[in-house]
Amino acid sequence: MQKLNKLAFIYAILLALIVWFSVVLQFIISTAAYMQQGRTFGGAIVQIMSFFTILNNILVGLCLVAVVLNKASAFKKFFNNNRVVTAVALYITIVGLIFNTVLRSIVNLDGLFALTNELTHVFNPVAFVIFWLFFIAKTKLSWRQAAGWLWYPLLYLVYILIRGAVFHFYPYPFVDADKLGYQQVAVNSFFVMVAFLLFGCLFLMLNNKLATRTYQ
């Protein structure tokens, strides 16, 4: 379990504040918007939590909190594990990648929605990858880990497809089975999983190359 140096500690604290600000603000404004559309408070929360972006920004926030905690705990041990931090870096990278290459052209936001959108899809991913790259002590990881990191997005995919079939809500247009059909969704999902695998291998390569360096 690593101990951050002063610079890393300050960076983690500041980034944690920004990440949690963006997540909490997103919940506040989105909950109000969904409730204006007739949803219940609970329904609005579930709706927001169904976005991969929100789930992974929460993971980033939890990871940053864990690494700055002084007291040892199961929570700190889990999120302070290099394998877990690297996975979180991978997931938030895919969040930013997909939004900025696939979704940005079809999203038109303003005001606070635009602010949270840029934080959760651009600033937070880039800033957290920088944190992982320069401030997290690396340990050698098996190349099989890249395949193991696919379980989380795969389970998420199953969840949103089941929920979509029941409630006819899909958080992202490329998995909207009502409009595209399951065959096209399967093709789209395959390419997303390939992106997870390729970037997982890239993160593993960087991790293992940097594993002999010291970040204390």
Secondary structure, 3 states (H helix, E strand, C coil): CCCCCHHHHHHHHHHHHHHHHHHHHHHHHHHHHHHHCCCCHHHHHHHHHCCHHHHHHHHHHHHHHHHHCCCCCHHHHHHCCHHHHHHHHHHHHHHHHHHHHHHHHHCCCCHHHHHHHHHHHHHHHHHHHHHHHHHCCCCCCCCCHHHHCCHHHHHHHHHHHHHHHHHCCCCCHHHCHHHHCHHHHHHHHHHHHHHHHHHHHHHHHHHHHHCCCCCC
